[in-house]
């Protein structure tokens, strides 16, 4: 050890001398930023592993995750070193960890010297070492590569910074001043386990001075230019300079905690005359309250005394001396300018010290460290500190009525708040129980409670108004007196957030717990899923997001906001929403904290659970009126309107509405409700995409609103009770020609509401329809996916009434849409299963409509993407065989279709989501069949005359006026309707993702999405958030969706070249055989990527909706660290692998002797390219068989799980091989719908073939 110490001392001393001589080239260099930027390096630390895991250094790895303890085998292999403590010539005094660490240190390596900061622990370093409790670990260290901060002759980074021209901003000065004030007020020191008590003082002295002792021969005294003689001079000076004052000598805290080990310079003294020795631990700020002056050598207590406004005399050379703040009794070296107290505080506590506080962001802020100390230090502020405040920070207002069982617990939760500068205003609303006696008892113990008793019952809304009028706090918090604060730090944290963000409102989370249970057993309210992260949201003029929050008692309000805009509660009950909305409208912004704030007690006898009366309805309508006035003209207006009509339609309110209508008349009741909702709007302009549950009710709520505006009580009852409407009445409403906007919007609302089972088929009309000889044209739009089909369907839906009045019937039944995403619809998809299974409910509804309309209908339109995806859709032609059936479709170039369709299946929220690679998806028979347009059209030709098949090409250059609606109407001879209004922007099926996004979501699709609606919500939220991010950052270009390589595109179009040519010639009369424009090669080198924010947004949406446990913090951190690697993976396409195929292996063995070395290499490294590049028909056939084997051995998600798929049987392959003389129509049916092919098969041997087919399917299942 002596030899090791000698080596370490030489290196330590050399480092100090060299660093001092070399100085600092750039005094403006921000050394703090350098430390933080290098925190992930492997650092050889002068701590033993036990200290890094369960003692005082337990928090260090939060900042330096790769810190290597001395026992670690890797210790010393890195070029980055970090030691704590001084190395002396005397081995007994040297820091053992530093000695060990410096053994491997070499000139040129990086060396950091670190020491605990002055807000170091909730207790003290010595206590932490004693109890081995990592919870007492250090909260922050200072770091320097020149010398320790206490080494006066070695100017370190701190001194260079303070000597530089660096100046603080006004914000930094204000922050330093505020934090200093908080430290003094809360009496926070380096040693926070010392009692916060005022020591008893001797009588007879008007003035006292404090003399601070230090540990004997400590490094801070040796390097602080202090000797034993200097401490003697200091005491004598204090006695001499203050002849009438009592001299208090405070021994160093370590002499108490480290008895026998850390003696001080004054430990041997005893009380004598006016000199008193204080040996017991005591908080330094308690001492400062007793003295006028403080004498120090180099103790940090001198700096803390400056914070407390005391005169400080320094006999040593501490870092805070020499700047013009202290009375210095020796020359302080290396000082070149003056500094203010705020500057000294900032540079040491905020810039020089780097904090790493548990459960906080790393690096942490000084405020985090103070919060942690306040919450966890073993001593609390004395009760005497809770005296009534002249200027409270927060006024907590409690309306009181009938809460005798709960008020005691509520008041305790407020009184126990760590924020003491509060007032508690209880407003007794003539409560008949013993609530006031409990309040008086608390008020006798705590002068911060200010009881108010009203003369007559006013209701809790007006009681709150009285409380606001009496409040003196800068902020106001409302709390119901049967609820309570979730923990003791809520007010402090909300106030801090308000000050930090300069927000006039701060929101906390709602926790729901059952009466007679602990509030800690409660769960977050369901709406809190929207407030899972800290964020600042704008007021309702700009956003409706905050309106997901309802309760008045979830917010801290700036009192000035309420006074300035005269915001008050408008009714005694049911008053919350109006008040909150008016605050939303006028506030500058709202900070949302993801912290459980208020514990809401669920009571069976609460106001919310009582039967609503006529008076309740009157107050509720006043509340609605207030909300509508507050939201008028804001971004949240539409949402607020829907939210309030949804509340009015709840059973408990609707029953009251019906009761009042029966007494006062339907017309009068409707007039009052219409008055509450204000003037009718010109349209349905509310964006509810952020609110899935409300969006689901949109058609019903819109119908209710329009029924109110048009005074249609019958329609309002239908909407409120979710009634079905008779078909004849529905058609009559649709045929009515609206006379004004209100009637038109009512008609549109009824069209959206009355769909599927909500329109009752007229059975008499069904019977009559059987007598109709000539039924109208039935136009089946098989919406080839990704060709504007959804937009066409929205056009037909929006104009259903106008089209019906002119003879075009778009059935309101058989419709499919995703419940949580109503804009994602598949048109009349439900007609197909009915046709396949031979049922007639939907067809009879159409028949009834034709019958009820007489001869006014000339065209019926059915439209769905499912008609294209499902080959069984041809059964519709047979199902409607008594109609004049025509078919219309749009075709898109197959490579573009595949690119978009795959993206839609993966990331568009498709019912049958896909998680396989695009290569595997392209190889499925189903995909290949869908790209065979000619086969599909020929299949339809088996049931419809060729002249009744209309084909459009989805290409802007080929569309009429470049518009899909205009082209569709022209193709179907309905051009006269081209002037009907088009759907608003956003109704088309917009896709927000690029290549990288799609590949990320494909991997997430492998999750167990057992809840289909949760999956749809995930896709919807991910797309919305990505779109918002791109709109927010306007410099971000639109996502590139290019999932196919040029080779893949060419391969796809080559495979369909002949069938496309046949289609163009046979069905479009294009003799040159050109169906689509040629493929234009894209730049394969340009890869789309995901930004950090987009990646996080998608993963947060996944975590929010995925039906599984959320990732732990460690897993989330691991995910973030691997993000770049994952992104790189997402932007590359995985090549098709065939090397596991038995046929490939066999081919490799047989062909090996006949291949050149170059071709052998190509075969094994690029097998797909080997076969695709070959001109040999033999090799191409071989590759087809290899792919067939792979397909056979792969899991096929789209196949029937009960029997082996028909299209993969040997029977089908045999018939394809030997049935080449079949007609094109039969061959198309075999390829596209083999089950239908065999079902329709007739003639000799048909039954035998079907039996053989079934035997093979069962045998191979």
N, C-alpha and C positions, 0 to 999 in steps of 0.2 A: 504493500500500500504506500509506504513512503516514496518508493521509486515512481509509482503511478502518479502520486500527488505532485512530485517534482516535474514530471512530464506535463501534467495538466496545467500546473501553475505557469510553467514557461510558455506554453501555448496561449494561456489566458492573458498573461501579461504582454506577450508579443502582440496579440490581437488588439488590446487596448491602446498600446503605444502606436502601432501602425495606423489604426483607425483614427487616432487623434491627429497624427502627423499628416495623414492623407486628407483629412477633413471631408467636406461635402462639396462636390463640384457644382451641384445645382440645388441651392437651398429651397427652391420652389418645388422640388421633387416630392411627390406625395407618397411617402413611405408606407402609409396605411394601405393605400390601394395596392402597393406591391405585395405586401404580406397577404392580403386577401386573394390576390390573383394567383399566388403560389401555394394556397392552402391545400391543394390536392397532391402536392409533391409528397414523396416518402421522406419524412423527417425523423432523424435520429434524435430522440428526446431524452433528456437527462432525468427521466422518471423511471422507476421500476414499475413493472406491469400492474402491481397491486394498486399503485397510486393512480394509474390511468383508468382503473376499473371500479374501485370501491373506496377511494379516499379523496383527498382534496382536488386531485387532477382529473376526477371522473368526467368532467364536462369538456375537457380539452379536445377530445376526438370529435366533438360536434363541429368544431371549427377546422381541425386538422384530422380528417377521417383516416389518413394513412400514417398517423404517428406511430413510431416503432419504440416500444419499451426496451429497456436495457437487456432483458433476457431474450428478446426476440432474435432469432438466428440471422435475420436480415439487418439487424442493427449494426451500423457502421459501414454498410455497403453503399448507402446513398451519400451524395455530396452535400446534403442539407442537414445542418445540425442546429439543435435548440437546447439551451441549458438554462436552468433556474438556479440562482444562488451564486455566491462568490467563491473563487478558488484562492486560498491563502497559501503562504509557505508552510504554515503549520497544518499538517493533515487533520488534526482534531477539529479545526475550525472550518475546513473546506466542505463544500456541499458534495456528498458522496456520489450522487447521480451525475453531477457535472464532471467530477474526476473520471468516472468510468466512461462517460461519453466522449470526452476529449482525447482519449487514448488513440482513437482512429482518425481524429480530425487532422487534416493536412492543409498547408497553406494553399489558398485558392478555393477551398471549400466555403460554402455559405454558413455563417454562424449567427444565430439569433439569440439574444439575451432576453429572457422574459421574466417578469415579476407580476405578482397579483396586483390588480388595480385597487382603487380605494372604495369601490362598491363591490367588494370581493365575495361576500358570503352572507347567508342569512344568519350565521352564527359567528365563527372565527376559524382561522386556519388550524389553530392548535386543537380546538374541539373536534374538528373534522378528522384530524389524524388520530385522535384518541378513540373515537367511536367507530371508525371505519364505515361511515355512512355516506354513500355517494350522493345522497340527497343534500348533504351539506357542502357539496363541491363548489369550487371557485366559479364565479359567474363571469369573470373577465380578467384578462391579463394585458399588460403593456409589453410591447415588443420593440427591440432596437438592435441594429447591427453594428453599433459603435460602442455604446457602454450602457450601463444601467442608469435609470433616471436620477438616482441619488448620487452619482459620481460627479462631484462639482468640477474637478479638474479635467474631465473628459467630456467636452460638449457633445451631447448625443443628438439624436434626430429631433427630440422635443425642443431642445434649446435652439438648434438651428432653425426650426420652424418658427419659433417665437422671435428669433432675431431677424427673420426674413421680412420682406415687404408684404407678406400675405395679410390680407385684411378680411374680417368677418362681414358677412352680409347682415342687413337689418334683421332678417329672419333668424340667422344663426345667433345673433346677440339676444334677440327676444327669447329664443329657445333656451339658451344658456341661463338667462335670468330666471325664467320660469322653473327650470329644473332645479337650480340652486335654491329657490324659494321653497320648492316642494321638499327637498332634502332637509332643509332647516325645519320646516313645519312638521314633517313626519319624523324628524330626529333620526335620520338614517346615516350610519357611519360605517367605518371599516369593520367595526366590531358591533354586531347587531343583536347579541344576546345579553347585552348589559341592561340592567333595569332602567326604565325611563321614570326615574323618581327624582325629586328635588332633595338633595341631602340636607339634613338639619344643620343650620348655621349658628355660630355663637353670636350672642347678642352684643351690642356695643360697637358694631362696625357699619359705617355707611357705605364703604367701598371695599372691594376685594379684588385681588389679582390672582391669576392662576399661573403656576409654574409647572411645565410638563416634563416629566421624567421620560427617559428612553432606556431600552435594553443596553446593558453595558457592553461596550466594544462591538456593537452591532455594525454591520457593513454600512448602514445608512449614516452612522455617526462617524465612522472612520473615513469614508469617502465624502462625507458631508463636512469635512474640515473641523471636526469637533474632538476635543480631548477631555479628560476628566477635569482638567483645570478650567475649561470653558464652561462646564456645567456649574462649577463652583462660582465662577464669575457671574453667571446668569442669576443664581439664587441671591447672591450678594447685591447685585444691581436691583433686583425686584424689591429687596428689603429697603435698600437705600433710597430708591426713587419713589417709593410709596410709603412714607413714614406713618401715615394714619390708616393704612389699609391692612386688612387681614391677608396673609399670604397662604394660599391653598396650593399644596404640592400634590399633584396627581401622579401616582406611580403608573408605570406602563402596564397595559392590560395583560401582557404575556407573563408578567411576574406573578399574576394571580393564577392564570391557567397553566403555566409551566413552573410551578413552585420548585425552587432549588436549581433550576436550569437557566432561567433568563433573568438574572438580577439586574436592577437598575442602578443609576448613579446615586439616587436618594433613598434607597431601600433601608439604609441603616439609620436614618433620622427618626426622631420621635417628636411628638407635639411639644412645642415649647413657646411660651409667650403668645404672640400673634401668628405664629406659624402652625399650620395644621396639615397633617399628612392624611390624604384620602387613599386608602389601600383597596377598599371594596370596589367592585365594578360599578360603574355608573355611566349612563349615556353622556357623551361629551356636551351635547346641546343642553342637557339639563344643567350642567356646570356653567356653561356660557351665560345662562340666564342669571347667574349669581355674581358674575365678575364684570369688571370694566376693561381690564387688560389681560393679555395672555403672553407669557414668555415661553419661547421654545428654542430648542437647539436646531433640529431639522425635522421634527415630528409633523406628520400630516395634520395633527390637531391644530397647528398654526393656520393651515389653509382653511380648515373647517371653521375656525374662529373668525377668519375673514368673511366667510359666508354669513356668519351670524352677526356681522357688523361690529366686531370687536377690534381694538387696537392690538397689533401683533408686533412683538419685538423678537428678532431672530439673532441668535448668537452663532449659528452655524450658517451653512450655505445650501439650504434646500432649493429645489428647482423653482419654487414660487417666490423666492426672495430676489431682490435686485431689480425688480420691474417697477418700483415706485409705489408698491402697496404696503410694504413692511418697513419697520424701523430696524435697519441692518447694522449690527455692531461689529461686523468685519467686512472687508471688501469682497464683493461677490464677483468672481471671474466670469468672463464670457457673456456679459450683458451689454447690448449695443442700442437698446431702445426701451421705451416705456410700454407697458401693457396694462389694460384694464382688468378688473377682476373677472368680468364675463369672458374676456379673451383667455386668461389663464385657465379658467374652468373649462372652456370649450376645448382648448388644445390638449389638456390632460384627460379629462373625463369623457369627452366625445370623440376627439380625433385620435389620441394616442392609445386609448384603451379600446380593445376589441372584445365585445361581449358575446357569450355563447350560452344563452339562457334556455333551460329545458322547456320544451313544448313551444318554442318561439322560432321565428325565422332566424337563420344563421347567415351572416353575422346578425346579432340582435341589436336592438337600440338600447340606449341608456334607460329609456322609459320602461322597456321590458324588464331590465334588471331591477329597477325600483319597484315595479309591480310585484315581481317575484319575491323580493325581500319583504315587502309589506304583507304579502299573503302568507309567508312561511316563517318569518322570524318568530322566535319563541316568546317574545314579549310584545305586548300590544300597547297602544296609546292608552293612557289612564282615562278613567271616566270623566275626570275633571276637564279633559279636552273636548268633551261633548256639550259644553255649555251653549246656550242659545247664540246663534250667529247674527250679527247685525246685517250682514250681506250674504245670505246663504247662496250656495251655488245652484242648488236644486230645491224646488218646492214639490213635495209629494202630496197629492190631493186625493183624499178618500171620501167618497160619498158613503154615508152610513145609514142603513135601514135593515133591521131584522137580522143582524149578523152576530148576535151574542155568542154563538158557538165558534165563530171564526175570527173575530176582530183581534183577539189576543195574539194568535199566531201571525196574523197579518202585520200588526204593529211591531212585533219582535223581529220579523224579517226586515223591516225598514230600519229599526234602531240599530240592528247589527251590521248595517252597511259599513264597509270600510271607508266610504266617503262620509266624513263627519260633518261637513259644512252643509247641512240640509235643514229644512224645516218640514214638519209633518202637519198638514192641515186636515183635520177631520171635520166633515160637514154632516152633522146629525140631521137627517131629513125627517124629524119627528118620529124616530124609531120607538116602538112601544115596548121593547124588551130592555134588557140590562146592558146594552152596548155602551151607553154613555158612562156607566160606572166603571167599566173596564178601561175606557179611554182616560177617565180622570185619574185612575190609578197609575197608568203609564205616564201621564202628564206630570204627576207629582214627582216621578223619578227622572224625567227627561224634559228639561225646559224647552227643547226644540219642538215639542208637540203643542200646537195651537188649536184647541177645540173651538168649533163654531156650532151653535144649536139654532136651527131655523124655527120660526114661530108657527109655520104651517107646512104641510107636506107639499113639496114641489116636484118631486121626481129627480132621479139621479142626474139627468142632464142639467137641469137648472141648479142643482146642488153643486155640480162641478163649476158652473159659472160663478157662483159665490166664492168658491175656493180660489179660482183664478184672480178674481177681483182683490182678494186678500193676500195673494202671494207676493213675496219679495224676492224670490230666487231669480237668478239669471235664466234658469230653465225650469220647466214644469214637467212632472211625470204624474199621470193619472193611474190609480190602482184601485180596482174594486176591492172592497173590504172583506170579501170572502176568499180572495186570492192572496198570493204572496210572491215576493221576489224569490227566484230560484236559488240564488246564492248571495253571499255578502258583498260581491264586487261589481254587481250589475251597474249601479249608479256611477261608480268611479269609472268604469270602462266606457259607458255611454258618454259621460261628460268628456272624457279624454278624446274619444272619437269625434265628438262635436267640435272640440277645440282644434284637434289636429287637421280635420277636413274642412273646418269652417262651415259645417252643415247646420242648418236650422232645425233639422229633425234627424233623430237617430233611431233606427228600428232594432228591436231584439226579438228573439224567437219565442213562440208560445209552446209551453209544455202542458199537456192535458193529463190530469190525474183524477182518480175516482175519490169521491168523498169518503172519509174514514180510512184513507190509505196515506202513505208517505208521499209527499210531492216528488221526492227523489225517485220514486217508482214510476213516475209518469213517462209518457212518450211524446215526442215532438208531434205537433199537429200536422195533418197531411199536407197543408199548404206550405209547410217549411221546406219541402223538397225544392221549392223555387228559390230558397234563400240559404243555400248551403255554402256560400262563399262570401267573404267580405267584399262589398262593392259600393260604389256611389252611383245612385240613379238620379236622373234629372226629374224635375217636377212634371206634373201631368200635362203641361203644355207641350212636352216633347215626347213623353212615353207613358204607356198604360201599364208598364210592368209592375209598378208598386201597388196597383189596385188589386193585386192578388191578396194583399193584406187588408184586413177588414177592421181590426179592433183598435179603439182609441187608446187603449192601455198598453200597446206594444211600442210606443214611441216616447222619446224624450223630445219636448218642444221648446224652442227658444221663446221665452215669454214675450219678448219684443215683437215676434211674428204675430202672436195672438192679439196684442194691443194695437199694432200698426194697422191691421186689416179688420179689427173689430170682429174677430172670429169667436163665435159663441155657439153653444148648443141651442138648437131651435125648439126642442121639445123635451118633456120630462123623461120619456122612455123612447126606445127605438131610435135613439138620437145619434148613435156613434158615426154612422156612415157619412152623414151630411157634414159633421164637424171635421172628420178626417179628410174628406175630399176637398173642403175649402182650404185646409192646411196644405194639401198636396198642390193645389192650384197656385198658391202664393209663395211657397217655400223656394229657396234658391236651389237646394238639392237635398237628398236624403242619403245618409250613410246607413247601410244595412250590415249588421253584425251577425255572424253565424254563431251566436251565443244564446243558450237557453236563458231567457230573461224573466218571464212571468209564468208562474205555475197557476194554471187555470183549473179551478175546482169544479168538477162536474157534479152538480147537485140535482136531485129529483124535484126540489121545490124552488128552483131558480126562476127568474123572470122568463128566461128563454123557453122553459118547459111548460109554462102556463098556457091555458086556452086564451086565444086572442079575442078581445072584445071590440065593439064598435069604436070605442075611444082609442084602443090600441091601433086600429086601422087608420083612424084620423091622424094620429101621431106618426105612424109609419109613412103615410102619404106625404106628410109634411117633410119627413126625412128624405123621401124620394125627390120631392120638389127641390129641396136644398142641394141634393147631389147633382141634379140636372143643371141647376143654375151655376153651380160651381164648375162643372165640367164643360159648360157651353163653349164651343170654339176651340177646345183643347184636343190634343192627340188622343186623350183617353175618353172623349165624349161617347163614342159609339160603344166602347166596352162597358162604360158605366151604365149606359142605357140597358144593355143586355143583362148586366149583373142585377140590376134592380127589377127588371121584369121577371127574371128567373126567380128572384126572392118572392115576388108577389104571387107567382104561380105555384109556390110550395103549398102542399096540402093544408098546413095550419093557417096560412094566410088566405088561400082561395076559399076555404070554407067560410071564413069571416066575410069575404067579399060577397059571396052568394047570399049570406044571411042579411047583410046590409042592403043588397039589391032587392031582396024579397020585401023589405020594409020601406025603402025609399024609392024603389023603382030602378029598373035596369038603366034607363037613359040617364037619370041623375047620377047614379053610381059611375057610369062610364064617363060622364062629363068631369066628375071630380078626379078620376084616375087620369084622364087625358090632361087635365090641368096640371097634375103632378109631374107628368112626363114632358110637359112643354109642347111646343109646336111640332107637328110631324116633320120628319126628316125627308129629304128629297130622294133618299136611297139607302140601301143597306151597305154602309161604308165602314163598318167596324172590322178591324183585323183581330180575329179571335184565334189565330194560329198558335199563339203562345198559351192558350187556355183550353186544353183538350176537352175537359168535362163540359165546359160551356159551349165549345164549338160543336159538340155532339148534339146539343139541344137547339142549335141555331135555327133550323127551319120552323120549329114549333114556337120559339120565342119571337121570331120575326112575324109570324102569323098573328100572335097575340098582340104585338105592338100595333100592327096595321089594323087589326080588328078594333082596337081602342081608338085609333085616330079616325076611323070611318064609322064609329058608333055601331059596330056589328056585334051585338051581344051573342048571337047564335054562333058566330065564328070564334069569338073569345072562349066560349064554353067548349067548343071542339078542341081548341089548342090547350086549354088548361087541363081538361080531363083526358087528353090524348085519345079522343074519340076517332073512330073511322067515319068517313063521309060517304053517303050513298052515291053510287056511280052517276045516277041521273042528276043529282044535285051538283056533283062535281063538274059534269059537262056543262050544265047550265051556267055555273059560275064562270067557266072558262070561255063560254060563248058570249058572255056579256061584254059589250064594247065599252071599256072604261071611259068615263067622262072627265076625269082629272087624274093628276099624279097619284093621289091617295088611293084611288080605286085600282089604278094600274099596278102600284106596288103591292096592294092587297092580293091581286090576282097572281102576281109573281110569287108572293109568299105562299099562297095556297098551292101553287104548282110545286113548290119545293117541299111543302109539308105532306100533301096528299100523294103519297107514292107507295107502291107495293100494297101491303096489307091494310094501309090506312084508307084505301078506297074499296068499298064493298061492291062486289060485282052484282049487277042487276040480273037475277036468275030468269025473270020473265023475258028480258031482252035476249038472253042466251037462247031460249026456246024459239023466239021469233026469228032469230038469225038463221036458223036452219031452213027457213023458207026463202031466204034471199038467194036468187039464182046467180046473179053476177056480183061478186065481191070485188072490191077495189084492188088496185095495184099494191103489192107488198114489196117494198124495197128493203133488201137485206144488205146492210153495209158491213162487210167483213173487214173490220178496221185493222188492216195490217199494222202491227205495232210500230211505233215511232214514225207514224205518218200523219200526225195531227188529229188522230181519231178522238182523243179526249176533248180537244178544242171544238171539234164538230159536235160532239155530244153536249157540251155546255151551250153551244149555240142553239141546238134543238130544244134543250131544257128551258133556256131563258125565254125563247119565243114560242113555247108550247101553245099558249092561248091564241096568239096571233096566227100561227100556222093552222090551228084547229078551226078558227073562224073562216079560213079560206080553203078548208078541205084537206089539210095535211094532218094526219093524226100520228103523234109520237106517243106511244103507250106509256102510261105512268106506272106500269107494273113490270115485273121481271127484271128490275134494276138491281145492280150490285155496286156498292161503294164501300170503302173501308170506313168503319164507324168512327174511328178517331181521326180520320183524314178524309172528310167528305169530298174534297176536290180530287181524290184519287178514286175514280170510278171506272167501271168496265161496262157501262151502258147496259144493254138488255141481255147480259150474260146468262141470266137464270132461265132464259127460254130454251137453251140447249139441253140441259138435263131433262126438262119436261118432254121435249121432242124425242129424246133417246129412249126414255122410259115409257113413252106412250100415254102420258098424262095430258089433261086438257084444261087445267085451271086458268093458266095465263092466256091460252088461245081463246077460251070462252070469254074472258074479259075483253079481248080485242073484238071478238064477234059481237058481244053485247054493245060495245061502243059504236060499231058500225050500224047495228040495228037501231040504237037510240038516235043516231044522227041521220037516219033515213038515207038519202042518196047524196048527202053533203060531203062525204069523205071520198076522195078520189085516190089518195095515196096514204099508205101506212108505212112508217119507217122504223125498222129495228136496226140498232147500231151497237156493235161491241167488238173490242179487240179479241175477245174469246172466240169469236167466229173464225178468226184467222188461226189462232193458236190451236184450236181444237178441231181436228178433221171431222169429228162427228157433227159439226155444225151443219153439214149438208142435209141432215135430217130435218132441218127447219123447212126446207123446200117441200118435203113430203108432208110434214106436219101441217103446213098451210097450203095443201094441194088445191084447196077450193079458192085460193086467191091467185091473182096474176103475179107470180113471183119473179122478181128481177134481183140481180146481185150487182153490187158495186164495190170495188176495192181499189186501194192505192198501193203501189209497189215502190219500194226503195231499193237502190242498188245494194246487193247482198252484203258487201263488205261493210258499208256504212250501217246497214241494218244490224248486222252481227255486233259491230262495235257498240252501238247504242242499246241494242236489246240485252246484251250481256251485262252492260253497266246497269240497266234498269233491273234486271233479275238480281244483281248483287247488291246494289246500293240505292235502288229506287223504292224500296219497301214493297216488293212484290209478294204476293201470297205464297208463291213457291220460291222462296229465296234460294240463291245458289251460293255454294261455298267452294266449288271446284274451280280449277284454273281455266282460263279461256281456251287453252289448248284442249283440255279434256272436254270442255263444253262443246267445242266445235266438232269434236269427233263423235258426239252422240248421234244416233240415228234420228232422234227427234229434231235436233238442230239442223241436220243435213236435209231432212225432209221439208222443214219450214223454209229453207233457202231454195228449194226446188219450186219456184213459182209456177212453172209450167205444169208440174204435176198437180199442184193445188187447183189451178184453174180447170184442168182437165177433169179433176174429181168433181168439181161443181157442174161441169158440162154433163155429167151423168144424170143430173137431176133437173137442170135448167137448160133451156134452149140457148145455143151460142149467141143468138141475137139479143138475149136478155142479160148478157154479162157485160158490164161496163168496167173498163180498166183505166185508171189514171196513174200517171207516173209522178211520184213525189220528188219533184226537182223544181226549184224555184224558177228555173229557166223554162220549164215545160208547163207550169201551172198558169191558169188564166189570171192575168194581172198579178202573177206571183203570189196569189192568195189562195189558201186551201179551201176556205168557205166558198168563195166565188167559183172555184173550179168544181167543187162538190155539187153545187147547185146547178152548174151548167151541165155536168156529166149526167145528172139525174133529171134533167129537163125541168128544173124548178127555179130557173133564173129570175123569175118575178119576185122572189123573196130575198134578193141580194141586198136590198136596202134595209132589211131588219137589223136592229142593233146587234153589234158583236159583243162577245163576252169581254169583260174588263181584263186588263193585263194581269197575268199571273194565273189565269184559269188554264192556260196551256200547260202541258206537262213539262215544266222547266226542270232541268237537271243541274244541281249546283256543284257537282264534284268533278275532279279531274282524275287522271290515271292513278296517281298515288293514293288518292282518297279511296277509290274503288278497291284497290288491292288491300288497303288497310281494313276496310269494312268487310271484305270477303273473309279475312281471317277472324274477324269478330262474329261473322255469321255462324262460325262453328260452335259458338256458345249454345247452351241449352235454352233456346228461346221457346220455352213451353207456352208462354203467354204471347199469343200472336199480336195482341194490341200493344203490349209493352215493346215488342220489336218495331211495330209501326211508329210508335212514339219516339223510339230511339232514332230511327231514320229521319223522322220529321225534324226533331230537335237538332240533330247533327247538321242537316242541310241548312236549317234556318241560321244556326250559329255561324257556320262557315260563310254563308251569304252576308250576314251582318258584319263579320270581320272584314270581308272584302269591300263592303260599302264604306266601312269606317276608315279603312286604309286605302284611299283611292288610288294609291300608287301600285297596288297589287293588281296584276293583270288577271284576266279571267282564266279559270282552270282549263287545262288542255285535256281533252278526253280522246286519247289515241291509244287504245289497248292493243291494236294490231300492228304488226310490223308490215313493211312493204311486201315482204315475201309472203306473209300470210294473206294479205289482201289480194295479191296476184293469184295465189293458190285458190282462194275462194272463187274469184271470178273466172278462173280457168276451168274449175270444176263445173260451173253452171253456164259456161259459154254456149254450149249447144242448146240447152233447154231455154235459155233466154232468147236465143235466136229463133227457135221454134215458136215461142210465145209472141215475139214481135211480129213475125210473119203471119201466123195463123189468126191471132186475135186483134192485132192492131193494124194489120195491113201494111206493115213496114217491110218492103221487099228487100231492103238492105240488111234486115235482121238486127238493126241497132235498137236496143231497148233502153240502155242507160249511157250516159257520158262515160268516157274511159276513165280508168283510175289514174289520178295524179299522184305520183310518189310523194310521200311526206318525209320530213327530215327525221329519221330515226334517232338522231343524236340528241334531239331536244326532248328532255325528260321532264315531266311535270313533277312537282314536289309539294310537300306539305310544310307550311310554316309551323313554327313552334306553337303559335296560338291556335292554329287550326287543328293540329294534332291533339293538343290538350282539350279543345272543345269537343272533338269527336270522342275522346276517351272519357271525358266527364259525362257526356250523354250516355255512353255505354254503361258507365258505373251507376248512373242514375236509374236506368230502366232495365238493365240486365237482371233476370230473375235468379240472382246468385249473390253470395256474400261479396261485399266490396273488398277490393284489395287492401291489405294492411298498409300502414305507412311505409314499412320497409319495402313491400312489393311495389308501391307507387313510386318510391324513390328509385328502385331498380329499373322500373319501366321508363322513368324520365332519363336515367343515365344511358339507357340503351336506345333512346329515341332516334339518334342519328343513324345507328346501324339499321334499325327497323325501317327508317325512311329510305335508306339506300336499297334495302331489300324490296320495298314496295314499288320502287320506280323501275325495277327490272323484271322482265317476264321470264318465268321459269321454263326452260326448254322441255319439249316433249321427250320423255324417257321411255325407251323400248328395250333396254338392255336386260330386263328381267324376263322378257318373253322367251318361252321355250323354243318357239319357232325361230326367233332371232338367233339364239345360241346355236341351234341346229344349222341354220344357214351360215353362220360364221365359221363353224367347223368344216362344213362341206366346201365352202367357197374359198377358204383361206389359201390353199395352194395355187389358185388361179388368179389371185389379185396381186397387183404390184404393191410395193411397200407403201407408197403414197396413198393408195386406195384402202389398204388395210388400216392405216392410221385414221383415215377419214371415216371408215366404217365404225370404228370403236369410239372415236371422239365426237363425231357428228353424224350419228346413224340416220337421223331424219334427212339431213342434207344429202347424205350419200344416196338414199333412195330417190329423193325428189329431183336431184340433178341428173339422174340416170335417164337415158333415152330408151333403155331396154324395156320392152313390154313385160318380159319375164320378171325383171327386178321390181317393176311397179306392181305387178300382181302379187309378188312375194310380200311386198310391204303392206298391201291391202289385207292379206291374210294375217300378218303380224298384228296390225291394228285391230283386226277382228278378234284375235285372241285376247288382246289387252282389254278391249271393250267387254268381252265375255267374262273375263276374270275380275273386272272392276265392279264396284258397287254402283248401281244405276238408281239414283234417287227418284227418277221419274217413272220407273217401271212399276207394274202391279206386283205387290209383295206376295200375293197368294199363289200365282202360277207363273211359270217361266214365260217371258214376253213372246208374243206371237211372232213379231218381226225378226226375232233372233233364231227361230227354229230352222232346222234343216229342211223341213217341208217347204217353208217359204223360199229358202235359197234354191231348192230343187225346181220349184215352179218358175222362179225368176230365170233360172238357167235354161229350162226347156220350154218355157212359155213365151218365147220371143215373138211368136206369131200372134199373140193376143193383141187386141185393139189398144190404142193409146189410152183410152178411157179406163179400161180394165187394169192396164199396167199401172196407171196413176193411182187407182183405188188400192191395188195391192201394196204399192209403196207407201202411200199416205195413210191408209186405214185398212190394214190387213184383216182385223177382226170383222169389219164390215164386208170385206171381199169374200171371206169364207162363209159368212152368214148368208150373203146373197147368192152364193154359188148354187147352181142347179145343173141338172143333167145326169148322165150316167157317171157313177163313181163319186158324186159330190159327197154323199153321206159317208162313204168309206174314207175319203180324204179328211173330212172333218173329224172322224173317229181317230185316225192316225195322228192328226195334229194334236188332239186332246191327250192322247197317250204320251206323246213326246213332251208336251208341256208339263204334265203331271210327273213324269219320270225325271225330268231335269229340274224340277222346282226344289 
